[in-house]
Amino acid sequence: MAGNGFSDIFLVYEALPELNLDQVDISFNFLNKKLKAPLLINAMTGGHPDVKHINRSLARVASQTGIAMAVGSQTAGLEDSKVRDTYRVARDENSDGILLANVSALSSPVMVKEAIEMIEADGVQLHLNVAQELAMSEGDRNFSGTLANIEKIVALSKVPVIVKEVGFGLSRETFKKMYDVGVRYIDVSGQGGTDFIRIEYMRSGRDYQEKFQNIGISTAISLIESLSTDLPIFVFASGGFTGGSDVVCALALGAKLVGMAGHFLRAFTQGSEQGLKERVDTIIEDLRHTMLMVGAANLKELTGKPLVITGKTAEWLLRRGIDINKYSYPGHAENCSCRDYGGAIQK
Ligand SMILES: Cc1cc2nc3c(=O)[nH]c(=O)nc-3n(C[C@H](O)[C@H](O)[C@H](O)COP(=O)(O)O)c2cc1C
């Protein structure tokens, strides 16, 4: 499937929104702090002196624009205290913002606690990356016990635990398994953006030859499969977002936050910190404009605006027995916990 699936999804335009752009409010409370927009600079970096400046800039932009940020995997910082400042800089630059720690879902609860303390994190992301590890010649091969480990971490963590993929998506079956062990925050991080199988093959000079084309779940499908479970989970959407109407579609379907990694990194490498800041500002402006075009004054109103799901995304979801016609009508999220913007679900 090409892209992250959002080119198959269309918002229904409202020519009579009866709203003033000034009224469109995209802020909400998350983890006891206020976000100015439902966006996340997703986990990318840290762990080497050469990348400290990237986390510094990402954090400054997150602070200036009022969006959330996650640091990259903290394994290097847990193993070597000398590189901890490459993560810590993100908290130093954004003392009041929402900052998420990041470790493997196979980490011990003690490591998770240390990663949280390293950056005074508001929450911790546990990443699942089976496809990426398998593509790395030096990667992990044993993934048994991951779910039981997640259960232990959720039970012991003092901050909310967010389980995320890294670009291959989640099925509703995986989503339910996580709910059953107590996970209440999940980032589907689906296929269609950063492709770690391709990256790892290229990194090691191996011939990729599109070997794994038929595996991986697009972001749009992962999100709708997850929402179809009707479970009270705070769902993040990420994977292949480029800003604009794909972000609005994800929020209208029921995602609470949209994460971007590759797109923000490209904006940073092409235009440095200022370029990234301008990109985030533009995405926020486009989000507000698109909300006006569908007649939504706030995020709660946006969730449930009609969307038409077409193409390969529709075909997949129908074959998986998911009712997609309901999304075509206003109010499809009437009884969905995804409309609960009163505060984040607590552990
Ligand atoms: C350069 C780079 C480094 C990443 N490092 C991490 C990481 O350390 N931990 C993690 O959970 N995800 C990591 N990711 C995955 C992203 O957080 C995200 O899940 C994935 O890239 C899909 O989003 P995208 O298509 O917007 O890039 C990384 C992504 C990129 C581009």
The ligand as an SDF file (V2000), in Angstrom:
LIG
                    3D

 31 33  0  0  0  0  0  0  0  0999 V2000
   15.8430    9.1510   12.8780 C   0  0  0  0  0  0  0  0  0  0  0  0
   14.7930    8.3830   13.6220 C   0  0  0  0  0  0  0  0  0  0  0  0
   15.1250    7.7830   14.8210 C   0  0  0  0  0  0  0  0  0  0  0  0
   14.1610    7.0830   15.5520 C   0  0  0  0  0  0  0  0  0  0  0  0
   14.4830    6.5680   16.7800 N   0  0  0  0  0  0  0  0  0  0  0  0
   13.5030    6.0290   17.5540 C   0  0  0  0  0  0  0  0  0  0  0  0
   13.7700    5.6310   18.8900 C   0  0  0  0  0  0  0  0  0  0  0  0
   14.8870    5.7570   19.3840 O   0  0  0  0  0  0  0  0  0  0  0  0
   12.7490    5.1040   19.6140 N   0  0  0  0  0  0  0  0  0  0  0  0
   11.4960    4.9550   19.0880 C   0  0  0  0  0  0  0  0  0  0  0  0
   10.5830    4.5210   19.7770 O   0  0  0  0  0  0  0  0  0  0  0  0
   11.2320    5.3100   17.8170 N   0  0  0  0  0  0  0  0  0  0  0  0
   12.1980    5.8540   17.0530 C   0  0  0  0  0  0  0  0  0  0  0  0
   11.9050    6.2670   15.7810 N   0  0  0  0  0  0  0  0  0  0  0  0
   10.5730    5.9730   15.2490 C   0  0  0  0  0  0  0  0  0  0  0  0
    9.6300    7.1550   15.3330 C   0  0  0  0  0  0  0  0  0  0  0  0
    9.4220    7.5750   16.6580 O   0  0  0  0  0  0  0  0  0  0  0  0
    8.2750    6.8230   14.6720 C   0  0  0  0  0  0  0  0  0  0  0  0
    7.6330    5.8360   15.4260 O   0  0  0  0  0  0  0  0  0  0  0  0
    8.4400    6.3120   13.2480 C   0  0  0  0  0  0  0  0  0  0  0  0
    9.5440    6.9280   12.6280 O   0  0  0  0  0  0  0  0  0  0  0  0
    7.2370    6.5740   12.3850 C   0  0  0  0  0  0  0  0  0  0  0  0
    6.9810    7.9500   12.2640 O   0  0  0  0  0  0  0  0  0  0  0  0
    7.4210    8.8500   10.9900 P   0  0  0  0  0  0  0  0  0  0  0  0
    6.9580    8.1430    9.7700 O   0  0  0  0  0  0  0  0  0  0  0  0
    6.8000   10.1700   11.2570 O   0  0  0  0  0  0  0  0  0  0  0  0
    8.9330    8.9320   11.0150 O   0  0  0  0  0  0  0  0  0  0  0  0
   12.8530    6.9580   15.0370 C   0  0  0  0  0  0  0  0  0  0  0  0
   12.5410    7.5600   13.7940 C   0  0  0  0  0  0  0  0  0  0  0  0
   13.4810    8.2680   13.1030 C   0  0  0  0  0  0  0  0  0  0  0  0
   13.1000    8.9260   11.8090 C   0  0  0  0  0  0  0  0  0  0  0  0
  1  2  1  0
  2  3  1  0
  2 30  2  0
  3  4  2  0
  4  5  1  0
  4 28  1  0
  5  6  2  0
  6  7  1  0
  6 13  1  0
  7  8  2  0
  7  9  1  0
  9 10  1  0
 10 11  2  0
 10 12  1  0
 12 13  2  0
 13 14  1  0
 14 15  1  0
 14 28  1  0
 15 16  1  0
 16 17  1  0
 16 18  1  0
 18 19  1  0
 18 20  1  0
 20 21  1  0
 20 22  1  0
 22 23  1  0
 23 24  1  0
 24 25  2  0
 24 26  1  0
 24 27  1  0
 28 29  2  0
 29 30  1  0
 30 31  1  0
M  END
$$$$
